[in-house]
Amino acid sequence: MKDDLDLRQHAPAAERNREPILAVLKRVLPPTGCVLEIASGSGQHAVYCAPQLRPRRWLPSDPSPFARDSIQAWIAHSPTDNLLPPIDLDAADPAWPNSVEPLVPDLTAIVNINMIHISAWQSCLGLMAGAGRILPSGGVLYLYGPFRRQGQPTAASNEAFDQKLRSQDSEWGLRHLEDVAAAAANQQLRLQEVIEMPANNLSVIFERS
């Protein structure tokens, strides 16, 4: 029976998508340095990916104290020496790089999984602005999630998902990949690759100029 004091949250989607995400990360991430995960949620991706991405280090983050409690609980349950304690980071806050730069002078990549469609557009813009500022030349920004491409959802199920999200919050919803790429380009982040993933999601890889 699960201990009542166990603060680990469980996201079924994280269990389903972690293997294909890891396979892409192993191929596209720089070989060394620290990976900052923005909007780590439950922490399941962090504890799964970090030990398999050595010698890289992994720094999880989330603005929610409940999420950070879950991340810390997952780390306590599955400790690994290259996984750092979670930090409080809100991508919509333009000052977020100020708290990160002293912690990870060896930052080489940023990973963001399933965030930009369940947050305001300002969070995506803040993510791009911060990544453009803090990533070194050749650094990688990795996005994962559902998108619209050329104005259309990638599947009928994604259209229903978009409508559900917008009914919950008018600022949420699937983003147009072209708009995301344009926001990235404004911050010297070049679109390198778009990879079709299971369940009608995409992996989108940007590189800092």
Secondary structure per residue as TSV (DSSP state, phi and psi in degrees):
chain	resnum	aa	ss	phi	psi
A	1	M	-	360.0	140.3
A	2	K	-	-66.3	132.9
A	3	D	-	-64.3	134.2
A	4	D	T	-60.0	-24.1
A	5	L	T	-88.4	-1.8
A	6	D	-	-75.3	115.4
A	7	L	-	-93.5	6.9
A	8	R	-	-65.4	127.7
A	9	Q	-	-92.5	153.1
A	10	H	-	-124.9	116.8
A	11	A	-	-106.3	111.5
A	12	P	H	-55.3	-36.2
A	13	A	H	-62.5	-34.8
A	14	A	H	-65.2	-35.8
A	15	E	H	-66.8	-37.4
A	16	R	H	-75.2	-37.1
A	17	N	H	-100.9	-2.3
A	18	R	H	-66.0	-37.0
A	19	E	H	-68.6	-49.0
A	20	P	H	-64.8	-33.4
A	21	I	H	-64.5	-47.2
A	22	L	H	-59.4	-39.8
A	23	A	H	-60.2	-40.4
A	24	V	H	-69.4	-44.0
A	25	L	H	-59.8	-40.9
A	26	K	H	-59.4	-30.5
A	27	R	H	-85.8	-36.9
A	28	V	H	-102.2	-19.4
A	29	L	S	-73.3	148.3
A	30	P	-	-57.3	151.2
A	31	P	S	-71.9	-17.6
A	32	T	S	-137.6	-179.8
A	33	G	S	93.9	-171.3
A	34	C	E	-106.9	139.0
A	35	V	E	-103.5	122.5
A	36	L	E	-95.0	121.3
A	37	E	E	-98.1	119.8
A	38	I	E	-99.2	131.0
A	39	A	S	65.3	62.9
A	40	S	-	-73.6	-15.2
A	41	G	T	61.4	-126.7
A	42	S	T	-66.0	-27.4
A	43	G	S	98.8	0.6
A	44	Q	H	-66.7	-39.0
A	45	H	H	-64.7	-38.9
A	46	A	H	-61.2	-49.7
A	47	V	H	-72.7	-24.0
A	48	Y	H	-80.9	-44.1
A	49	C	H	-79.5	-41.7
A	50	A	G	-52.4	-52.3
A	51	P	G	-66.0	-21.1
A	52	Q	G	-94.6	1.3
A	53	L	S	-114.9	15.3
A	54	R	T	-57.1	146.3
A	55	P	T	-86.8	6.2
A	56	R	S	-62.6	150.8
A	57	R	E	-101.1	158.9
A	58	W	E	-129.1	124.3
A	59	L	E	-113.9	106.4
A	60	P	E	-81.1	158.5
A	61	S	B	-154.7	157.1
A	62	D	-	-168.5	144.3
A	63	P	S	-76.7	-15.7
A	64	S	-	-86.9	125.7
A	65	P	H	-63.8	-30.4
A	66	F	H	-67.9	-40.0
A	67	A	H	-65.3	-42.8
A	68	R	H	-65.1	-35.5
A	69	D	H	-62.5	-41.1
A	70	S	H	-65.5	-44.0
A	71	I	H	-59.0	-46.4
A	72	Q	H	-63.9	-36.8
A	73	A	H	-66.6	-39.5
A	74	W	H	-64.3	-40.7
A	75	I	H	-63.3	-41.2
A	76	A	H	-64.3	-34.9
A	77	H	H	-75.2	-35.8
A	78	S	S	-132.7	69.0
A	79	P	-	-67.8	146.3
A	80	T	-	-149.3	142.2
A	81	D	T	-71.7	-11.7
A	82	N	T	-106.1	12.9
A	83	L	B	-108.9	118.3
A	84	L	-	-88.6	159.7
A	85	P	-	-63.2	148.0
A	86	P	-	-69.3	148.7
A	87	I	B	-117.0	159.1
A	88	D	-	-82.8	114.8
A	89	L	-	-146.2	127.3
A	90	D	-	-114.4	114.6
A	91	A	T	-61.8	-24.9
A	92	A	T	-75.3	-14.5
A	93	D	S	-82.8	115.9
A	94	P	T	-63.7	-15.2
A	95	A	T	-91.6	4.7
A	96	W	H	-59.4	-32.5
A	97	P	H	-60.9	-23.7
A	98	N	H	-60.5	-33.7
A	99	S	H	-84.1	-19.3
A	100	V	H	-91.5	-41.4
A	101	E	T	-54.1	-43.3
A	102	P	T	-67.3	-26.4
A	103	L	T	-78.8	-36.0
A	104	V	-	-133.5	74.9
A	105	P	T	-64.2	-15.1
A	106	D	T	-102.1	25.2
A	107	L	E	-60.5	129.2
A	108	T	E	-126.7	-11.0
A	109	A	E	-155.6	153.6
A	110	I	E	-127.1	133.6
A	111	V	E	-118.8	133.1
A	112	N	E	-139.4	111.1
A	113	I	E	-113.9	123.0
A	114	N	S	52.7	51.0
A	115	M	-	-116.0	-46.8
A	116	I	G	-68.9	-17.5
A	117	H	G	-89.5	-12.7
A	118	I	G	-117.3	37.7
A	119	S	S	-153.9	167.1
A	120	A	-	-67.9	156.6
A	121	W	H	-55.7	-29.4
A	122	Q	H	-59.8	-30.8
A	123	S	H	-66.6	-39.7
A	124	C	H	-65.6	-44.4
A	125	L	H	-62.8	-39.7
A	126	G	H	-66.7	-37.4
A	127	L	H	-60.8	-46.5
A	128	M	H	-66.2	-43.7
A	129	A	H	-63.1	-43.9
A	130	G	H	-67.2	-40.7
A	131	A	H	-64.4	-40.7
A	132	G	H	-63.3	-31.2
A	133	R	H	-80.6	-41.1
A	134	I	H	-97.1	-24.2
A	135	L	S	-76.2	141.5
A	136	P	-	-76.6	167.0
A	137	S	T	-57.0	129.8
A	138	G	T	89.1	-7.2
A	139	G	-	-67.4	156.4
A	140	V	E	-115.6	136.0
A	141	L	E	-112.4	122.9
A	142	Y	E	-114.1	124.8
A	143	L	E	-115.0	146.5
A	144	Y	E	-137.9	138.2
A	145	G	E	155.7	-174.4
A	146	P	-	-84.5	145.4
A	147	F	E	-140.4	165.7
A	148	R	E	-97.3	143.0
A	149	R	E	-125.6	127.2
A	150	Q	T	53.2	39.2
A	151	G	T	84.5	-3.7
A	152	Q	E	-118.3	144.2
A	153	P	E	-67.0	152.3
A	154	T	S	-76.2	-7.6
A	155	A	S	-163.6	156.7
A	156	A	H	-60.1	-35.8
A	157	S	H	-64.3	-31.4
A	158	N	H	-70.1	-32.3
A	159	E	H	-64.2	-43.3
A	160	A	H	-64.3	-38.9
A	161	F	H	-63.8	-41.5
A	162	D	H	-60.7	-45.0
A	163	Q	H	-63.7	-38.8
A	164	K	H	-64.0	-44.2
A	165	L	H	-61.4	-45.4
A	166	R	H	-66.3	-27.9
A	167	S	H	-71.8	-25.8
A	168	Q	H	-80.3	-39.3
A	169	D	-	-155.9	123.5
A	170	S	T	-64.5	-16.9
A	171	E	T	-90.4	-5.1
A	172	W	-	-90.9	172.6
A	173	G	S	136.1	162.3
A	174	L	-	-62.9	137.1
A	175	R	E	-93.5	149.4
A	176	H	E	-75.8	124.5
A	177	L	H	-56.9	-36.0
A	178	E	H	-64.8	-36.7
A	179	D	H	-68.6	-39.6
A	180	V	H	-64.4	-43.8
A	181	A	H	-64.5	-36.6
A	182	A	H	-67.2	-41.1
A	183	A	H	-63.1	-38.3
A	184	A	H	-66.7	-44.0
A	185	A	H	-60.8	-33.1
A	186	N	T	-64.1	-17.8
A	187	Q	T	-112.2	23.4
A	188	Q	T	63.8	35.0
A	189	L	E	-112.8	112.8
A	190	R	E	-90.1	132.6
A	191	L	E	-69.4	119.7
A	192	Q	E	-101.1	-37.0
A	193	E	E	-163.4	144.0
A	194	V	E	-124.5	124.6
A	195	I	E	-120.2	125.3
A	196	E	E	-72.5	133.8
A	197	M	E	-120.9	168.6
A	198	P	G	-58.7	158.6
A	199	A	G	60.9	31.7
A	200	N	G	62.5	30.8
A	201	N	E	-102.3	169.4
A	202	L	E	-128.8	145.8
A	203	S	E	-99.6	128.1
A	204	V	E	-123.3	121.6
A	205	I	E	-114.0	126.7
A	206	F	E	-116.3	152.6
A	207	E	E	-126.4	136.8
A	208	R	E	-74.8	130.4
A	209	S	-	-64.6	360.0
